[in-house]
Amino acid sequence: MDWKYKTAVDIAAEAKNRKFLSHPCCQKWLTNHFLGRISVRDITWGFFSVPLWVKIILCAFTVLPMYIWVRFKSDPHQMEYGEDEEFDKDYSSKNITENVKCDRYDTGGTMGQEGIFIQQNPPIYKMVYVMWNAPITKFWIYQIFYMLFLGTMSIAVLWPSCGNPTLDTISVAWIFLIAVETIDRTYRLHLTNASVPLLSKCIEVFLITFFGVTYLCSRLLRIGLFEDPYNGKVLICVALLYFYYRQTLIYLPISPQLGPLLYTVKLMVLRDFANFMRMALLVIICGGIVTHATLYPDYPITVELFRRIFHKAWFSLHLTPITDLE
């Protein structure tokens, strides 16, 4: 059978073999692949320990912390430093000396194949290149800038009246940049793994683009249905909710503690909450209609009537307006 030069992990991922992927050896392989050609040391000072993401950010933007926390490998799947000293003893000191003199930073030659680690740091320009080329560095840098985007868009949504044109322009441009980045990542995923389904990725690209166009039309251009500032405000709030929830789906699966909890919550939402909404939908609809008809018996039948009924029925799940109780 032609496996197209795929690894066992790739085949297990396509087959959704969770038992194989959850094996400690497989998890170790994935962790090494995520770290790339770097190894982050866990150094503590008494009760104080620096989180991993702080180490990565400091090492990425400043050079000096790399000499303390990071060690470099010629291959992502080499063993950790000091894990197997007996293995290194099998090699004579003469061979080690000759290999180190031959190349202090072999990126795929005999040193990586024989399992000998580089004790001396490579040149600084290679350290910076390897650090920024590691997948874990790209991940945390992306998280930092995504949080800045969420903060900018949150302030833009909270801005009173018709908003701030500068913040709105920055938010719209950022949304379209995220859409372009998502399209590029989806295309690369299709080239490397043609068997991976892309439906969820296509939906993600569509939603990001839709919210970007909606934001542009409602706050900056003010055309079509978005001439009313309230309609634009509501759609922008929905977009902000989507981008916040999207962040949880990106960050939480990486966490060894929160990842399993996210999977449990996913089952609760997709299975239990969906069934609850199917059962309660008729009660919610009739409750909104009856409540509005009782409180406002002479209200005319207009578009505003249906908007108020929907508003009352939906938000009755979360709160009850004080004005309805007076």
N, C-alpha and C positions, 0 to 999 in steps of 0.2 A: 504494500500500500504506500502511496506517495504522500508523505507528511509535509512536503514542501519545506524541508529543513527547519521545522518548528521544534521548539523544546518541549519537554514533557509538561512544563507549566503552561505553555501556550495551548497545548492540546487539552489539558484539564480545564483551563479557563473557557475554551470554546464549548467543551462538553458540560460545563457547569458542575464539575465534580468537586463539591465543597469539602468532602472528606479528605481528598488528596491535597487541596489547597490549604486546608487548616493544619496540615502536618507541620510539626516544628521545623523540620528540615526545609520544607517549602517556604515557610514564613521567613526563615533565616535567609534563604536565597532571594526572596522578594525584598527584604530589608536591605541587603547588600546592593541589590540592583537600584533601589531607591536612593541609597547614599552615593552611588556612583563610585568614583575613584578616591573617595575620602573616607576617613574613619574619625568620628567625633569622640574625643575622650571625655569620660565622666569624672571630672575633678571637683571635689567638694572642699569647702573651707568650713569645717565645723558643722553647724546645722544649716549652713547656707549652700544651696546648690543652684547653679544657673540653668534655667530650662533650655532644652535643645534648640527651640526656635530662636531664642535670644542669642545663643552661640552662633547659629547660622547667619543671622542678620548682621551681627557684629563682625564676623569674619568676612562677610561678603562686602561690606562697605568700608571696613578698616583692615589693614594688613597684619598688624601686630598680634591680634588674638589668634591668628592661624598658627603661630608658633607655639601657642599654649594648648589649644583645644583640638587642632586638626592634624592628622597624619595622612600621608598620601600613599596610595597603592597604585601599582602598575596594572592591576586588574580588579574590577569591582568585587569579584567573588573570591579573592584571597582571604585567608584566615585573619582574624583580628590579631593585633600586636600582642605578643606574650601569651597567646592562648595555648600554643603547642611548642614548648621549648624543646621537648625531646625530639620532635620532628626535625628541628633545625640542627640538632646534634648529629644527625645522620650524615650531614654534609661536612666534609673536611674544611678546615679553616683556609686551606690553600685555594680550594675552589671558590669559596665565598669571596676571598680577597680578589681573585682574578675576575670574578663576575662584577664586583662593585667597581673595580678599576675600569672595566670595559665600558660600563654605562651606569651612571648614578641614577638615571631616571629612564629606564627602559619601559616603553609604553606598550609592549606586547611581545617582547622577545623572550629570551631564556629565563630571565629572572622571574617573570610572572608565571611561566610554565613550571618552573622548579619549586615555586612556593617560597622564594626568598624575599623578605620584605626590605624595603629601602629605609635604612636607619637615618640617612641624612636627607634634609629637606631639599627639594628641587629648587631651581632658580625661581626668583620671586615672580617673574612674569608667567611661568608655568603654574605656580601655585594659584595665582589669580585666575588663570584660564581654567584650571581643573575645578577650582571652587565654584566659579560661576557656571560651569558646564554640568555640575552635579544636579540631578533631578530634584533633590531635596532643597537646594538653594533656589531653583526656579519656582518651586512650589511655595516657599515661604515669602519670596519677593512678590509673587503674584498675590498672596494673601494680604500683605501689607498694603499694596496699592488698591486692592479691591475694598479693603476697609476704608481707605481714604475716599474712594468713590462713594461708598455708602454714606459716609459722613457728609460729603458734599451734597449728595442728592437729598439727604434728610433735612439739611438746612434749607435747601431750595424748596422742599415741600412745605416746611414750617413757615416759610417767609410769608408775611401777611399780604393781603390785597392780591395783585396780579403777579407777584413774584419778583425776583431780582433777575434782570436780563443776563448779567454776567454769570451768575450761578446756573441759570437755566442753559446758557450756551455751553458751559463746561460740562454739565451733566449730559446734555444731548450728545456732544462730541464723544464723551467717555462711553456712552451706551453703544454708539456705532463702532467704536474701537473694540469693545467687548464682542460685538457681533462679528466683526471681521476676524478677530482672534479665534472665536468659536468655529467659524467656517473653515479657517485654515487648519485647526486641530482636527475637525471632522474629516476633512479631505485627506490629511496625512494618515488618520486612522484607517480610512478606507483603502489607501494604497498599501499599508502594511498588513492589515487584517481584513481582507475582503469579505470574510464570512461573518464578521461582527455586524449585528443589526444596527442600522443608523436611524431608525424611526424616532427614538427619543432625542437624538442629537438634532435631527431636522426640526422637531417640534421646538426644541430649545432655541435654535437659530431663528425660527419664525416668531416666537414670543419676544425675544430680545429686539428683533427688527421692528415688530409691531409696536412695542412700547416706545422705542426710539422715535418712530414716525408719529405716534400719538403725542408724545411729549413735544415734539417739534411743532406740530399743528396747533396744539392747545395753548402753549405758553409763548412761543415766538412768532408764529404766523397768524394764529387766531382765525382759522378758516373753517368752513363747513359747520359741523355740529359742535365745534369747540368755541364758538363765539361766546357762549355762556361760561364764565370762569369757573362756576361750580362743577360743570361736567368735566372740564379738564382737570380740576383738582382731584375729583374722585378717581379718574383713570390713572393719574400720576401716583396716587396713593396705592392703587392696586399694583402698579409697576414696582413701587418701592417694596411692597410686601413680597412680590415675586423675587426681587434681587436679594432680599434678606434670606428668604427660604432657600434660594439657590446657593447662598454661601454655606448654609448648614449642610447641604448635600455634597458640597465640595470638601469641606474641612472635616466633618465628623467621621466619615469612613476611614480616614487616616489614623485616627486615635484608637489605640488598642482598648481603651476603656469605654469610649463613647460609641465606637463603631457597632458593637453588638447591641447596644441599647437603641441605636438608630434603626437597626434591622427589626427589632421588636416593635418600636413605634410605627414603623412602616407597615407591619402586619396589622397593627391595631387600626391605623387610619384607612388602609385599603380594604380591609375586611370588615372589622367591627363597626367603624364609624360610617362606612358606606351603607351597611345594612341598617344602621340606626337612622340615617337620613332617608332611606327608602321608606321606613316605617313612619317617620315623623313628618314627611313632606306634606301630606294632605292636612295634617293637624296644623302645621305652621301656616299654610296658605289660607285655610278657612279661618284660623285665628286672626290673621292680619286683616282679612276682609270684614269679619264680624266686629272686631274691635274698632276699626275705623268707621264703619257704618253706625255703630252705637255712639261713639264720641262726637262724630260730625255728621249728623243725619241729613243736613241740607247742603253738603259739599257737592259742587257740580262735577259731572263726569268729563274730565279732561285728562291730558297726559300727566299732569301734576298729581291727579288722584292715584293713578297706577304707580307712580314713583313713590308716593307716600305709603301706599299699601306694601310695596316691596320693601321699602325701608323699615317699616314697622315689623313686618313678618321676619325679615332676616335678622335684624338687630335684637329681636325679642329672644334670640338664642343666647345673647351675651349680656343684655341689660334692658332695663325698663326706663324710658324717659320720665323724669320727674313731672313734666307738664301733663303726662297722661294720668298721673295719680292725683292731680289737684282737682 
